Amino acid sequence: MIYFKPLTTKHIKQGWLKWVNTKESRLFIRTVNSKLKYKDLKKWLEKNKKLGDITYAIYLKENNKFIGTTRISLINHAEKSCTLGRLIGENSNRDKGLGSMVTKKVIKLAFNKLKLNKVWVEVYANNKRSLKSHLNGGFFIAGVKKFHYLQNKKFVDTIYLEKVKNRKQKHIINPKILLK
């Protein structure tokens, strides 16, 4: 259903710039507070490459259409952990389970190719779509950081999710409570 290719500057003009500049993206992506330009994403790619992050463009297999981006970052080989980020660009591709597929694929890549033990992610508590998608992708709720990020001049909680390799996990909070 999906596959990855390395994310490059060519993707900026193929939709990525438009997607990160939507109102919803600017609301839920911590690093995007104002409208970005081509040069901003180009610098972001260069910086993250230097940091050792792994960035991918997400494509649909059925039509080879570029539909989003994902990144494996904060890779810590000593502690065998990393975090992930992802963006499904067009609204027409959302709520179809694609985000969960991306999450599963990144977790598998982190465990099998990078030989890591834990993948974690933080999600704004008011981003129900992302929270549900990460839960469906295999993550477990491991904590809540109260009033952790400033969003639209208000502090919001952040849900900390993780997936640990070969370990039976339980949610510390019933997901149904958070998805109301």
ZISUL-V104829 format. One record per residue. N is the residue number from 0. SS is DSSP state (~ for helix, > for strand, _ for the rest). PHI is phi in whole degrees, -180 to 180 (* if undefined). PSI is psi in degrees with one decimal (NA if undefined). Layout:
N | SS | PHI | PSI
N | SS | PHI | PSI
//
This chain:
0 | _ | * | -39.9
1 | > | -134 | 158.8
2 | > | -148 | 163.4
3 | > | -112 | 148.3
4 | > | -133 | 154.6
5 | > | -56 | 137.6
6 | _ | -80 | 127.7
7 | _ | -131 | 175.8
8 | _ | -63 | -24.1
9 | ~ | -63 | -28.0
10 | ~ | -73 | -19.7
11 | ~ | -58 | -47.3
12 | ~ | -84 | -9.3
13 | ~ | -90 | 11.0
14 | ~ | 135 | -27.1
15 | ~ | -59 | -46.0
16 | ~ | -61 | -43.6
17 | ~ | -62 | -43.8
18 | ~ | -66 | -43.1
19 | ~ | -71 | -16.4
20 | _ | -94 | 4.0
21 | _ | -72 | 157.4
22 | ~ | -59 | -43.0
23 | ~ | -65 | -43.3
24 | ~ | -63 | -44.4
25 | ~ | -66 | -24.7
26 | ~ | -76 | -37.8
27 | ~ | -108 | -10.0
28 | _ | -98 | 114.0
29 | _ | -55 | -37.8
30 | _ | -85 | -1.7
31 | _ | -114 | 94.1
32 | _ | -100 | -24.6
33 | _ | -138 | 170.9
34 | _ | -59 | 133.8
35 | _ | -99 | 157.6
36 | _ | -115 | 169.7
37 | ~ | -51 | -47.9
38 | ~ | -63 | -31.0
39 | ~ | -66 | -45.1
40 | ~ | -70 | -34.9
41 | ~ | -62 | -46.4
42 | ~ | -63 | -39.9
43 | ~ | -60 | -46.3
44 | ~ | -60 | -46.3
45 | ~ | -62 | -45.3
46 | ~ | -63 | -46.0
47 | ~ | -70 | -30.7
48 | ~ | -65 | -43.6
49 | ~ | -63 | -33.3
50 | _ | -76 | -10.2
51 | _ | 91 | 9.7
52 | _ | -69 | 155.0
53 | > | -116 | 119.0
54 | > | -117 | 140.0
55 | > | -132 | 149.1
56 | > | -91 | 139.9
57 | > | -102 | 131.4
58 | > | -125 | 148.8
59 | > | -84 | 132.3
60 | _ | -65 | -37.8
61 | _ | -63 | -30.9
62 | _ | -138 | 8.5
63 | _ | 56 | 32.8
64 | _ | -89 | 132.5
65 | > | -73 | 119.0
66 | > | -122 | -5.6
67 | > | 175 | -171.7
68 | > | -136 | 156.7
69 | > | -147 | 153.9
70 | > | -142 | 135.3
71 | > | -103 | 120.1
72 | > | -137 | 177.3
73 | > | 49 | 43.2
74 | > | -71 | 119.8
75 | > | -120 | 100.2
76 | _ | -71 | -27.6
77 | _ | -68 | -43.9
78 | _ | -94 | -4.5
79 | _ | 57 | 50.1
80 | > | -140 | 163.8
81 | > | -160 | 170.3
82 | > | -120 | 167.9
83 | > | -135 | 156.2
84 | > | -136 | 153.6
85 | > | -158 | 154.9
86 | > | -143 | 118.8
87 | > | -92 | 116.1
88 | _ | -65 | -71.9
89 | _ | -77 | 141.3
90 | ~ | -57 | -32.1
91 | ~ | -66 | -17.6
92 | ~ | -99 | 1.0
93 | _ | -92 | 161.7
94 | _ | 62 | 30.7
95 | _ | -120 | 5.1
96 | _ | 87 | 4.1
97 | ~ | -68 | -39.0
98 | ~ | -61 | -40.5
99 | ~ | -66 | -38.3
100 | ~ | -63 | -42.2
101 | ~ | -61 | -46.3
102 | ~ | -58 | -48.0
103 | ~ | -60 | -42.1
104 | ~ | -67 | -41.3
105 | ~ | -67 | -41.8
106 | ~ | -60 | -46.3
107 | ~ | -61 | -43.3
108 | ~ | -62 | -44.9
109 | ~ | -63 | -42.1
110 | ~ | -75 | -46.4
111 | ~ | -87 | -43.3
112 | _ | -89 | -45.0
113 | _ | -87 | -10.1
114 | _ | 61 | 37.5
115 | _ | -91 | 167.1
116 | _ | -111 | -25.0
117 | > | -141 | 138.3
118 | > | -121 | 132.5
119 | > | -132 | 162.2
120 | > | -155 | 150.4
121 | > | -115 | 136.5
122 | > | -130 | 134.6
123 | > | -57 | 135.8
124 | _ | -61 | -27.8
125 | _ | -88 | 4.8
126 | _ | -99 | 74.2
127 | ~ | -61 | -37.7
128 | ~ | -61 | -47.6
129 | ~ | -67 | -41.7
130 | ~ | -59 | -48.5
131 | ~ | -62 | -41.6
132 | ~ | -64 | -42.8
133 | ~ | -67 | -38.9
134 | ~ | -63 | -44.1
135 | ~ | -67 | -22.5
136 | _ | -84 | -4.4
137 | _ | 117 | -1.5
138 | _ | -79 | 156.6
139 | > | -121 | 144.0
140 | > | -73 | 121.3
141 | > | -112 | -12.0
142 | > | 177 | 169.9
143 | > | -131 | 129.2
144 | > | -102 | 110.1
145 | > | -73 | 136.1
146 | > | 47 | 48.0
147 | > | -87 | -34.4
148 | > | -127 | 146.9
149 | > | -89 | 121.5
150 | > | -135 | 118.8
151 | _ | 52 | 45.0
152 | _ | 67 | 15.7
153 | > | -130 | 143.8
154 | > | -83 | 135.0
155 | > | -123 | 153.5
156 | > | -74 | 153.4
157 | > | -121 | 134.2
158 | > | -94 | 126.2
159 | > | -98 | 120.9
160 | > | -119 | 151.1
161 | > | -150 | 160.0
162 | > | -134 | 122.1
163 | > | -108 | 134.7
164 | _ | -64 | 136.1
165 | _ | 51 | 38.6
166 | _ | -135 | 132.0
167 | _ | -75 | 125.9
168 | _ | -122 | 157.5
169 | _ | -131 | 150.2
170 | _ | -71 | 140.2
171 | _ | -84 | -14.7
172 | _ | -135 | 139.6
173 | _ | -63 | 119.1
174 | ~ | -56 | -31.0
175 | ~ | -59 | -33.8
176 | ~ | -65 | -41.8
177 | ~ | -78 | -24.1
178 | _ | -90 | 1.9
179 | _ | -64 | NA
//
